Amino acid sequence: MKPNIPISILELALITQDSDASKTLEKTKEIAQLADSLGYKRFWLAEHHNMAHVASSATVVLIGYVASQTQNIRVGSGGIMLPNHSPLIVAEQFGTLAIIYPNRIDLGLGRAPGTDTQTAQAIRKDFIEQSQLFPQNVSELQHYFSVENTKSKVRAFPAEGTNVPIWILGSSMDSAVLAAAKGLPYAFAGHFAPRQMLQAFEYYRDHFQASEFLDHPKTMACINAIAAETDAEAEKLSTSLYQMFQNLVQNNRKPLQPPVDSLSDLMNGMSEEARFHVNQMTACSFVGSKATLAVEIKKFIEYSRVDELMISSAIFDHNDKMKSLRIIKEVMDTINADELQ
């Protein structure tokens, strides 16, 4: 295991039952401030559309808000769904953020729409074509950020020369191929689609081509992580996560639900098909006490060989989530300290 593995947060700004967007964004700010004070490295927000219980649809606006309310933590996108946007506009937006918050802005790019097909068409009529042009659009975006773009007829003020760090995000082999070919850092969405993660990381490392941005492979895995004082308490908290994926599989658009007493009863109550898909989507989830997570997360880091770790924590109660984030940071500090001895 490599020493000093950084830990970061992917925040989905999930609206819980009996809450609303206003309260959720206030909680998002408080989570970011806690992460900043604890020494988490990054705080990323994801672009989703037509989801009544996800408050991060205006992702760039929310990134700016979070950056304004924190001091040191890097704030970015996990990710911006590039086929939804003009590369020029993305460069202008993130270049502006980079100037306001120097050395604190990350730009994670994804190929998916972050929504359903009908909404994707409402966002951009040529979404399918733009999705196929994803590699070219990434190159175009990189050019807009570069100093060389000052000689172009179409310029991205004030992005030129900011060189905002770009990550390729993915949940399949396609993203690994692109990240390796472009010599860019690579983050995998293990928190909902872990099946090809290890294979994708292996391909990326084996085929990585050094670039002006990165001279060696750099990987990050996003996982689900829920911590509490005891394993039993953490398991109960995790039932909100499992209900979330159950509702996703069944296309049942509900806010994040409160925990139930028994995870086994919850799973047994699902149809066989739903249980199969939920188990696949949650296969990279780490739930437990500090002692349990210290063992399990260390094992994951060792066999995945990741350079960074990012966590997503779908926890219903705000105070429980804040406590979980404190415990998980303690876990990572313990793991890193052990490796230095």
C-alpha positions as CSV (number, residue, x, y, z in Angstrom):
1,M,0.0,0.0,0.0
2,K,1.2,3.5,-0.9
3,P,1.7,5.9,2.1
4,N,-0.6,8.8,2.8
5,I,-3.6,7.9,0.7
6,P,-5.8,11.1,0.6
7,I,-9.5,10.8,1.5
8,S,-12.2,12.9,-0.2
9,I,-16.0,13.3,-0.3
10,L,-18.5,12.9,-3.1
11,E,-21.6,14.8,-2.0
12,L,-24.8,14.1,-3.8
13,A,-26.9,16.7,-1.9
14,L,-29.6,14.2,-1.4
15,I,-32.9,15.6,-0.1
16,T,-34.2,13.4,2.8
17,Q,-37.8,12.6,3.6
18,D,-39.6,15.6,5.0
19,S,-36.8,18.0,4.0
20,D,-36.3,20.4,1.1
21,A,-33.6,21.8,-1.2
22,S,-33.0,24.8,1.0
23,K,-32.2,22.7,4.1
24,T,-30.2,20.3,2.0
25,L,-27.9,22.9,0.6
26,E,-27.4,24.3,4.1
27,K,-26.4,20.8,5.2
28,T,-24.1,20.5,2.2
29,K,-22.3,23.6,3.3
30,E,-21.9,22.3,6.8
31,I,-20.6,19.0,5.6
32,A,-18.0,20.7,3.4
33,Q,-16.9,22.9,6.3
34,L,-16.5,19.9,8.5
35,A,-14.5,18.1,5.8
36,D,-12.3,21.2,5.3
37,S,-11.6,21.3,9.1
38,L,-10.8,17.6,9.3
39,G,-8.4,17.6,6.4
40,Y,-10.3,15.8,3.7
41,K,-8.6,16.6,0.3
42,R,-11.5,17.1,-2.1
43,F,-15.2,17.8,-2.0
44,W,-16.9,17.0,-5.3
45,L,-20.5,17.5,-6.4
46,A,-22.3,15.5,-9.1
47,E,-24.4,16.8,-11.9
48,H,-27.9,15.2,-11.9
49,H,-31.1,16.4,-13.7
50,N,-34.8,15.7,-13.3
51,M,-34.3,14.1,-9.9
52,A,-36.6,15.8,-7.4
53,H,-34.6,14.7,-4.5
54,V,-31.1,15.6,-5.7
55,A,-30.2,19.3,-5.1
56,S,-27.0,19.4,-7.3
57,S,-28.4,20.0,-10.7
58,A,-26.8,23.5,-11.0
59,T,-23.4,21.9,-10.2
60,V,-21.2,24.8,-11.1
61,V,-23.2,27.2,-9.0
62,L,-23.0,24.8,-6.0
63,I,-19.3,24.4,-6.5
64,G,-18.8,28.1,-6.3
65,Y,-21.0,28.3,-3.2
66,V,-19.1,25.5,-1.4
67,A,-15.8,27.0,-2.3
68,S,-16.9,30.4,-0.9
69,Q,-17.8,28.7,2.4
70,T,-14.5,26.8,2.9
71,Q,-10.8,27.6,3.1
72,N,-8.5,24.9,2.0
73,I,-10.3,21.9,0.6
74,R,-10.4,21.4,-3.1
75,V,-13.9,21.7,-4.6
76,G,-14.9,20.2,-7.9
77,S,-17.2,18.1,-10.0
78,G,-17.7,14.4,-9.8
79,G,-18.7,15.2,-12.4
80,I,-19.7,17.6,-15.0
81,M,-21.5,15.6,-17.8
82,L,-19.7,17.0,-20.8
83,P,-22.2,16.0,-23.5
84,N,-24.7,18.3,-21.8
85,H,-22.5,21.3,-22.3
86,S,-20.4,23.3,-24.7
87,P,-16.7,22.9,-23.9
88,L,-16.3,26.6,-24.3
89,I,-18.9,27.4,-21.6
90,V,-17.4,24.8,-19.2
91,A,-13.9,26.3,-19.7
92,E,-15.3,29.8,-19.0
93,Q,-17.1,28.7,-15.9
94,F,-14.3,26.6,-14.4
95,G,-11.6,29.1,-15.4
96,T,-13.5,31.8,-13.5
97,L,-13.8,29.5,-10.5
98,A,-10.1,28.8,-10.6
99,I,-9.3,32.5,-10.6
100,I,-11.6,33.2,-7.7
101,Y,-10.3,30.2,-5.8
102,P,-6.7,29.6,-6.9
103,N,-5.4,26.0,-6.7
104,R,-8.7,24.7,-5.2
105,I,-10.9,23.8,-8.2
106,D,-11.1,20.3,-9.8
107,L,-13.0,19.4,-13.0
108,G,-14.1,15.8,-13.2
109,L,-15.7,14.9,-16.6
110,G,-18.3,12.2,-17.3
111,R,-19.8,11.0,-20.6
112,A,-23.3,10.0,-19.2
113,P,-26.2,12.4,-19.2
114,G,-26.8,12.3,-15.5
115,T,-30.5,11.8,-16.1
116,D,-33.1,9.9,-18.2
117,T,-33.1,9.9,-22.0
118,Q,-36.0,12.4,-22.3
119,T,-34.4,14.9,-20.0
120,A,-31.1,14.5,-21.8
121,Q,-32.8,15.5,-25.0
122,A,-34.4,18.5,-23.3
123,I,-30.9,19.6,-22.1
124,R,-29.3,19.1,-25.6
125,K,-31.0,17.9,-28.7
126,D,-27.8,16.3,-30.1
127,F,-26.9,14.6,-26.8
128,I,-26.2,11.2,-28.4
129,E,-23.9,12.7,-31.0
130,Q,-22.1,14.7,-28.3
131,S,-21.7,11.6,-26.2
132,Q,-19.9,9.9,-29.1
133,L,-17.7,13.0,-29.5
134,F,-16.7,12.9,-25.8
135,P,-12.9,12.4,-26.5
136,Q,-12.8,15.2,-29.0
137,N,-14.7,17.5,-26.6
138,V,-12.3,16.8,-23.8
139,S,-9.4,17.8,-26.1
140,E,-11.3,20.9,-27.1
141,L,-11.8,21.8,-23.5
142,Q,-8.1,21.3,-22.7
143,H,-7.2,23.6,-25.5
144,Y,-9.5,26.4,-24.2
145,F,-7.7,26.1,-20.8
146,S,-4.2,26.3,-22.5
147,V,-2.0,29.4,-23.0
148,E,-1.9,28.4,-26.7
149,N,-5.5,29.3,-27.1
150,T,-4.6,33.0,-26.9
151,K,-3.9,32.7,-30.7
152,S,-7.3,31.2,-31.5
153,K,-10.2,33.0,-33.0
154,V,-12.5,31.5,-30.3
155,R,-11.1,32.3,-26.9
156,A,-12.3,31.2,-23.4
157,F,-11.8,34.3,-21.2
158,P,-10.7,34.1,-18.4
159,A,-9.9,30.4,-18.6
160,E,-6.7,30.6,-20.7
161,G,-3.7,29.5,-18.7
162,T,-5.6,28.4,-15.6
163,N,-5.1,24.7,-16.5
164,V,-7.8,23.5,-14.2
165,P,-6.9,19.8,-13.3
166,I,-9.1,17.5,-15.3
167,W,-10.1,14.0,-14.2
168,I,-11.8,11.5,-16.4
169,L,-14.6,9.8,-14.5
170,G,-16.1,6.5,-15.4
171,S,-17.9,3.3,-14.6
172,S,-16.7,1.1,-17.5
173,M,-13.7,0.2,-19.6
174,D,-14.3,3.0,-22.1
175,S,-13.3,5.7,-19.6
176,A,-10.1,3.8,-18.7
177,V,-9.1,3.8,-22.3
178,L,-9.6,7.5,-22.7
179,A,-7.9,8.5,-19.4
180,A,-4.9,6.3,-20.3
181,A,-4.6,7.7,-23.8
182,K,-4.8,11.3,-22.7
183,G,-2.5,10.9,-19.7
184,L,-5.1,12.2,-17.3
185,P,-6.0,11.1,-13.7
186,Y,-8.8,8.5,-13.5
187,A,-11.7,8.2,-11.0
188,F,-14.0,5.2,-11.0
189,A,-17.6,5.2,-9.7
190,G,-17.3,2.2,-7.4
191,H,-20.1,3.6,-5.2
192,F,-22.8,2.5,-7.7
193,A,-21.1,0.5,-10.5
194,P,-18.1,-1.4,-9.1
195,R,-18.2,-4.4,-11.3
196,Q,-15.4,-3.4,-13.8
197,M,-13.4,-1.2,-11.4
198,L,-10.4,-3.4,-10.9
199,Q,-10.2,-4.4,-14.6
200,A,-10.5,-0.7,-15.6
201,F,-7.7,0.3,-13.2
202,E,-5.4,-2.4,-14.5
203,Y,-6.0,-1.4,-18.1
204,Y,-5.4,2.3,-17.2
205,R,-2.1,1.6,-15.5
206,D,-0.9,-0.8,-18.2
207,H,-1.7,1.6,-21.1
208,F,-1.1,5.0,-19.5
209,Q,0.7,7.5,-21.7
210,A,2.5,10.3,-19.9
211,S,1.4,13.8,-20.8
212,E,2.2,17.4,-19.9
213,F,-0.4,17.0,-17.2
214,L,0.7,13.8,-15.5
215,D,3.8,11.7,-15.8
216,H,2.5,8.6,-14.1
217,P,-0.9,6.9,-13.6
218,K,-3.2,8.4,-10.9
219,T,-6.3,6.6,-9.7
220,M,-9.1,7.3,-7.4
221,A,-11.9,5.0,-6.3
222,C,-15.2,6.3,-5.1
223,I,-16.8,3.9,-2.5
224,N,-19.8,4.0,-0.1
225,A,-18.7,4.3,3.5
226,I,-20.8,4.6,6.6
227,A,-19.3,4.6,10.1
228,A,-20.8,4.6,13.6
229,E,-19.7,3.7,17.1
230,T,-20.7,0.0,16.6
231,D,-21.1,-2.3,13.6
232,A,-24.7,-2.7,14.4
233,E,-25.4,1.0,14.5
234,A,-23.6,1.5,11.2
235,E,-25.5,-1.3,9.6
236,K,-28.8,0.3,10.6
237,L,-27.7,3.6,9.1
238,S,-26.8,1.8,5.9
239,T,-30.4,0.7,5.3
240,S,-31.1,4.2,4.0
241,L,-28.4,3.6,1.3
242,Y,-29.9,0.2,0.4
243,Q,-33.4,1.7,0.2
244,M,-32.0,4.4,-2.1
245,F,-30.7,1.8,-4.5
246,Q,-33.8,-0.3,-4.2
247,N,-35.9,2.8,-5.2
248,L,-33.5,3.5,-8.1
249,V,-33.8,-0.1,-9.4
250,Q,-37.5,0.1,-9.2
251,N,-37.7,3.6,-10.7
252,N,-39.4,4.8,-7.5
253,R,-38.4,8.4,-7.0
254,K,-38.5,8.9,-3.3
255,P,-36.4,11.2,-1.1
256,L,-33.7,9.5,1.0
257,Q,-35.6,7.3,3.5
258,P,-35.0,6.9,7.2
259,P,-33.2,3.8,8.4
260,V,-35.1,0.6,9.3
261,D,-34.2,-1.8,12.0
262,S,-33.1,-4.8,10.0
263,L,-30.9,-4.8,6.8
264,S,-31.6,-8.5,6.3
265,D,-35.3,-8.0,6.5
266,L,-35.0,-5.2,4.0
267,M,-33.0,-7.3,1.5
268,N,-35.3,-10.3,2.0
269,G,-38.3,-8.2,1.2
270,M,-37.0,-7.2,-2.2
271,S,-37.8,-9.2,-5.3
272,E,-35.0,-11.5,-6.5
273,E,-34.2,-9.2,-9.4
274,A,-34.1,-6.1,-7.3
275,R,-32.0,-7.8,-4.7
276,F,-29.5,-8.9,-7.4
277,H,-29.1,-5.4,-8.8
278,V,-28.9,-3.7,-5.4
279,N,-26.2,-6.2,-4.3
280,Q,-24.2,-5.5,-7.5
281,M,-24.5,-1.7,-7.0
282,T,-23.5,-1.8,-3.3
283,A,-20.7,-4.4,-3.7
284,C,-18.1,-1.7,-2.9
285,S,-19.7,-0.5,0.4
286,F,-17.9,-0.3,3.7
287,V,-20.0,-0.2,6.8
288,G,-19.0,-0.5,10.4
289,S,-17.2,0.8,13.5
290,K,-13.8,2.4,13.3
291,A,-12.0,-0.9,14.0
292,T,-14.0,-2.7,11.3
293,L,-13.4,-0.1,8.7
294,A,-9.7,0.2,9.5
295,V,-9.3,-3.4,8.5
296,E,-11.7,-3.5,5.5
297,I,-10.7,-0.2,3.9
298,K,-7.0,-1.0,4.2
299,K,-7.7,-4.3,2.4
300,F,-9.5,-2.5,-0.3
301,I,-6.7,0.0,-0.8
302,E,-4.1,-2.8,-1.0
303,Y,-5.9,-4.9,-3.6
304,S,-7.2,-2.0,-5.7
305,R,-3.8,-0.1,-5.5
306,V,-5.6,3.2,-5.7
307,D,-3.8,6.5,-5.1
308,E,-6.7,8.3,-3.6
309,L,-10.0,7.3,-2.0
310,M,-13.3,9.2,-2.2
311,I,-16.4,8.3,-0.2
312,S,-20.1,8.7,-0.7
313,S,-22.3,8.5,2.4
314,A,-26.0,8.3,2.0
315,I,-27.0,8.7,5.6
316,F,-30.4,10.0,6.6
317,D,-29.7,12.0,9.7
318,H,-27.4,15.0,9.4
319,N,-25.7,14.5,12.8
320,D,-25.2,10.8,12.1
321,K,-23.5,11.7,8.8
322,M,-21.3,14.3,10.4
323,K,-20.2,11.8,13.0
324,S,-19.6,9.2,10.3
325,L,-17.3,11.6,8.4
326,R,-15.3,12.2,11.6
327,I,-14.9,8.5,12.2
328,I,-13.9,7.7,8.6
329,K,-11.2,10.4,8.7
330,E,-9.9,8.9,11.9
331,V,-9.8,5.5,10.1
332,M,-7.8,6.9,7.2
333,D,-5.4,8.7,9.6
334,T,-4.9,5.4,11.4
335,I,-4.3,3.5,8.1
336,N,-1.8,6.1,6.9
337,A,0.0,6.2,10.2
338,D,0.4,2.4,10.3
339,E,1.9,2.5,6.8
340,L,4.5,5.1,7.9
341,Q,5.8,2.9,10.8
